[in-house]
Amino acid sequence: MPYEVGRLSYVPGTKPFLFRLTLSAEALQAVGALERLAKIFADKNIPLLQLKVSAPPEGKVSVVLIADFKGREHLLEHMSKELSRIDFVESVHVAPPVAEGVAVDTLSFPLTLMGRRVVIFRRPLYEGFIKGGWSRFGSAYAILLYMAGFESGRLAYRDHAKLTQDPSAQLKVAQALFQMLGYGILEIVRVDDEKREAVARVYESFECELFRGAGEIRGGFVRGVIAGWLAERWGAEEREILAREVKCIAKGDPYCEYHVRVEKSE
């Protein structure tokens, strides 16, 4: 089922305030720490609209709480003081609603994943970037997307290899992160590292779903990402890689399928 990312709450009729708490790293091992935070709000009958925890590989722990203070605005200062008294809480910051019924985390920046900066593109943005390019440049745009994706995939493999040197585990990491990041559901059907060839399927590709009903393949960026990842795994250059999309949801197939191999030198 879908997972709503972000630190944002939109509930009409509420007055949501956002609390950003910084906790010491020891809080991760403290049993009942989150329960104590939530209890402070429960004791005042203040509903929590959202609670999210960020625990980077190194450093402090961040907790974002969004609570409805409609009719209870006078309790804001009291709640901040109560939260700051909890063990491991080092600081408490509060952000008011940005619009009626809308709270957005304006206290945290930049976004990171595994210690590296990330950005989030909602569909209107990536649709304009991908579909808009196809509209203006035609099939030549797929080549640009492939090239960009290839380099991205190559760099992604280097990051994944830092997590594990086990070839089988690397495949699992790649599939899991591909899905977690929202690109689609990646299934690496077959990899032969000796022959340097592979078959991969992507269900619900974020790229190709933009072109459902087009009647032809549309995978450029995702094809490049998969090809670049495998090329780095195999120690191959881009010019040596042949990556074909043989099935695509844009032409009515149930998934996108990519065949990648290193072309044999003559």
Stockholm file with secondary structure:
# STOCKHOLM 1.0

chainA/1-266         MPYEVGRLSYVPGTKPFLFRLTLSAEALQAVGALERLAKIFADKNIPLLQLKVSAPPEGKVSVVLIADFKGREHLLEHMSKELSRIDFVESVHVAPPVAEGVAVDTLSFPLTLMGRRVVIFRRPLYEGFIKGGWSRFGSAYAILLYMAGFESGRLAYRDHAKLTQDPSAQLKVAQALFQMLGYGILEIVRVDDEKREAVARVYESFECELFRGAGEIRGGFVRGVIAGWLAERWGAEEREILAREVKCIAKGDPYCEYHVRVEKSE
#=GR chainA/1-266 SS CCCCCSSEEECTTCCEEEEEEEECGGGGGCTTHHHHHHHHHHHTTCCEEEEEEECCSSSCEEEEEEEECTTCGGGHHHHHHHHHTSTTEEEEEEECCSBTTEEECCSCCSCEETTEECCCCCHHHHHHHHHHHHHHHTTHHHHHHHHHHHHHHHHHHHHHHHHCCCHHHHHHHHHHHHHHTTSCEEEEEEEETTTTEEEEEEESCTTGGGGTTSSSCCCSHHHHHHHHHHHHHHTCCGGGEEEEEEECGGGTCSSEEEEEEECCCC
#=GC SS_cons         CCCCCSSEEECTTCCEEEEEEEECGGGGGCTTHHHHHHHHHHHTTCCEEEEEEECCSSSCEEEEEEEECTTCGGGHHHHHHHHHTSTTEEEEEEECCSBTTEEECCSCCSCEETTEECCCCCHHHHHHHHHHHHHHHTTHHHHHHHHHHHHHHHHHHHHHHHHCCCHHHHHHHHHHHHHHTTSCEEEEEEEETTTTEEEEEEESCTTGGGGTTSSSCCCSHHHHHHHHHHHHHHTCCGGGEEEEEEECGGGTCSSEEEEEEECCCC
//
